[in-house]
Amino acid sequence: MDLLLRNVEPTAVKKVEELARKKGISRNEYLKNVLEDFSILQMKDNHVDRMEKKLIANTLMMEKTSNTLDELVSVLKELIDDE
């Protein structure tokens, strides 16, 4: 797919050309790589955010489960001691 950019500052274009030249690639190839890398990083960041939210939810559920089990153990101990 093609992408056309207009009204880019000349200093920015020169910097991109310099960076592309250092890598031995065309300006187009350099910008294509930068754009693709950026999109991949954004997807990874979104994935990490979702995983962090799931981790928090799982941690809360484990804490609730642990508390419930602690209560159950207390009740069972009381029942055993009553016998």
N, C-alpha and C positions, 0 to 999 in steps of 0.2 A: 504494500500500500504506500502511496506517495504522501508526502507532507511538505507543504510550502510555508516558509516563514517570511514575513515581510517586516520592514522597518526595524531591523536588528541594528543595534549600535555598532558602528564601524570598529570600535575598540574591542567589542565582544567578538566580532567576526575574526579580527586579527588574532586574538587570544586562542580561539578555537583552531584557526589555521596553524598557529604555532604548536599547540598541543598535538594536533593531528600529525604534523610534520615530524615531531619528536618520536611518535609511534610508528612513523613510516606508512601512514594510511591517509586516505583522502579525508577532506573535511566532512563529506557526506557520511563516510564509513564511521568516522569518529562520533559524529552527532547521533547516528543510528545506534551505535554501541551505548552511548550515554543514555539515550532515551530508553532503550531496552533494559539496561541495568537498573535505571530508576524505577521502571514499572515493576520489575522483579522484586526490588527491595520494598516497594510499597505493598506488594502482595504478601511478602514475608512478614512485614510489620503488622499487617492486618491479621495474619495467621497467628502471630505471637500474641497479639492483643486478645484474640478469641481464646487461645489456649490459657492465657493468664486468668481470664474470667472464669473459664471452666475449672481451673485449679482452685480458685477461691471458692467457687460453689461446692466443689468436691471436699475441700477442707472443712467448710462449714457443716456439710452433711456428715463427715466423719466425726466431727466434734459432737454433733447431736447424737449420733449412734453410740459413741463412746459414753456419753452421759447417760443415755438410756440403759446401756449395758451395766454401768456402775449402779444405777438404781435397781435394776433387776437382781444383781448380785447381792445388794443389801437386803432386798426382800427375801431372797432365797436363804440368806444367812439367818434372818430373823425366823423364818419358817423352820429351819433346821434346829435352831436353838430352842424353839418352843416345844419341840418334840422331846 
